Amino acid sequence: MQYNLKRSKWLDDTTMKLVFEDEPWLGVKRGEFITAMCNLMHPILSKSGGGSSSNLYSKHNILQTVTDSRSIGYAAKIADLFLERFDPKQPMNDETTFQKSLEEIRNDIASNVQETYVKELLLKMTEIVEKTYKTNVYMKDRYALSLRLDPSIMGVGSEEDSTLPYGVLFIHGRRFNGYHTRFRDISRGGLRLVAPASTEQLALESARHYDECYGLAFAQQLKNKDIPEGGSKAVCLIDTNNILNGTRDYVLRKSVKAMTDSILDLVVDTEETRETIVDYFGKREVLYLGPDENVIPEDINWIIKQAGRRGYDTPAAFMSSKPKAGINHKEYGVTSEGVNVFLDVALKHVLGIDPRKESFTIKMTGGPDGDVGGNEIKILIREYGENAKIVGIADHSGCAEDPDGLNHDELLRLFEEELCISNFDASRLGSSGILHTCDTEEGTKARNTMHNRLEADAFLPCGGRPNTIDANNYKQFLLEDGTPSSKLIVEGANLFVNAEARQKLHEDAGVMIVKDSSANKGGVITSSYEICAAMLASKEEFFENKEAIVEEVLAKVKGFAKLEAELLFKEAELYGESLPEVSQRISNAINTATDALSAALDTLSEEDQDHLMPLFRGHLPETLAELGFHKVHERVPQQYIKNAIASTLASKMVYKEGTRFITALPDARLAETALRYIQQEKEVAKLIKTLEETDMLTEEKNKILELLDAGGARTALSLKHT
């Protein structure tokens, strides 16, 4: 009774009703498991049968069916099996015994449940139990129920094409459900809070909850190609409907705490977790979070402190963008710095515009108070002055439009004061300018259509919901004559244009789109360096050297962006492919090489691995390397070091030699070739140094040096092979 009362404040209302009103015989653990299963099955099954089955597989209908008097007994048996399997005192860890018990329940359901729909739900529950590796269900002071799942249970992605995630966590708590999806053993990605404004919208978001998390994590995996961590994403869907006025923020903050602490339950290795968690996965799991939508500094500070209290190895690294001891993305504009490099290169390649010498027009979503949007406004004005004509900006509050370009001083005022676009001083608009606000139906319609209506050289989505432009509405981006309202799109926001719409815009109207996994990777690169800083430098060392470290990180961000942007357009022009296709191929080539190299490094001796450590050191900002690289083996997990070496070498090869260099190699030879490549690169460096000291005609020397630098290592590989 004491346990049940203590747990009750963290139980969802549906669980409370089930175990304290409808079926008190169930008990809290079984009741919580059953409601968690109903929530987990919703996004899995809502895709079955398309739109016609949306009511059949609604969350309400699933819960009502599973908890019906004719079904609840079977659900309770499934819950019992789950609890027995993960009981730390006497776990059902004999696979034969477990499979026999599972089969008995399935046979019982198949024989005695008549309705196909009910049978499907109950059997799916048994499948989830079978696909669960570990859970915190027996932890005494847990905030929520969390499960580490085999990702195949979610029905998205496949091993064959590397689209199946490495791991999925599901968290079910009071007024929220959460997913954390990742594509590599060591991964990082943002934590996003989604709090729909109506119960109808909540139902829609619930149905696509996992798909959104998966899509964002996959985009992150493509984006994380230049860093040691794989891609991940956490999405916490929170019900803030039908609550007291003024309590919405409280519910959001409580949900963040419950979700992150429940994740920690499954990843920390402490006496408490060893005593209460039965682990059928059997491998250490390392993941890092970063702030995304609706996460505030208060959340970040709490998460880091809680990670420390819970015994996470490097608590300062568990959450990036720490208000004081981190590199705040908004303050330094790290994502926008990378976006602008891609815009600069794209304007030259796609439109033949040199933005420093010629005028160009831009339309944007994401306001002056936003991270990516606000900083992009500042950078456009800083880099190009009056040449940058921003003809339209839309955000949550409305949109401002001016064919002559919105007033720069007024935009900078809004940026500095962190004000949304509805605060634009209308008196600063030109004669044809207009300001729409979302407090009217007309204003909302204008805001929602601005990105389609306005004509501009380039469109920069720097804010907005995923899939705003999709296969059903992409034609709205075209003018009456079929030409696009912008010939160039550089995606500062994730998934603003979905994959099918990107392809159709390119095929139907020749739109050149720099996709999100390329354009906005600056944020993830910065967060990765922040993780390194948390491991290699003390808080005091970081504070003392922060200015230098940030400057070097920004240089790294722009450097990686320039390398990819140049390769992106070079291969698109060379092979006649769309930019999104080439972008994905670049990411896949680097990630494939990284994974092959990371596995190969396990076979090398410690001495051979040490010979490759300069790659990791060279990847780091110089100041950070000087501060802590001598402590790398005692401070940094070994797998992280291997991933760092592998990703650095992989990206170096792809950016230098192109994607075909990787894709042409058989998988079995990939790692071996990459390791020989780095050796040949060292040999070429020696030749270059010798040649530089040789007395010969300057013009001839420079030509030879250029040839050696461009293809020396690759040519040497061919000679060596023959």
Secondary structure, DSSP 8 states (H G I E B T S, - for coil): -HHHHHHHTTS-HHHHHIIIII-GGG-HHHHHHHHHHHHHHHHHHTTTTGGGGTTTT-HHHHHHHHTSTTTHHHHHHHHHHHHHHT-SSS----HHHHHHHHHHHHHHHHHH---HHHHHHHHHHHHHHHTEEEE-TT-TT-SSEEEEE-GGGG----TTTT-S-SEEEEEEETTEEEEEEESSSEEEEEEEEE--SSHHHHHHHHHTHHHHHHHHHHHHHHHGGGSSSEEEEEEEEE--TT--TT-HHHHHHHHHHHHHHHHHHHH---HHHHHH---SS-S--EEEEEE-TT--HHHHHHHHHHHHHTT-SSHHHHB---TTTS--HHHHTHHHHHHHHHHHHHHHHHS---TTTS-EEEEEES-TTSHHHHHHHHHHHHHHGGGEEEEEEEETTEEEE-TT---HHHHHHHHHTT--GGGS-GGGS-TT-EEEETTSHHHHHHHHHHHHHS--SEEEE-S--TTSB-TTTGGGGB-TTS-BS-SEEE--STTSB-HHHHHHHHHHH--EEE-HHHHTTHHHHHHHHHHHHHHHS-HHHHHHHHHHHHHHHHHHHHHHHHHHHHHHHHHHHHHT--HHHHHHHHHHHHHHHHHHHHHHHTTS-HHHHHHTHHHHHHHS-HHHHHHHGGGHHHHS-HHHHHHHHHHHHHHHHHHHH-HHHHHTS-HHHHHHHHHHHHHHHHHHHHHHHHHHTS-S-HHHHHHHHHHHHHHHHHHHHHHHH-
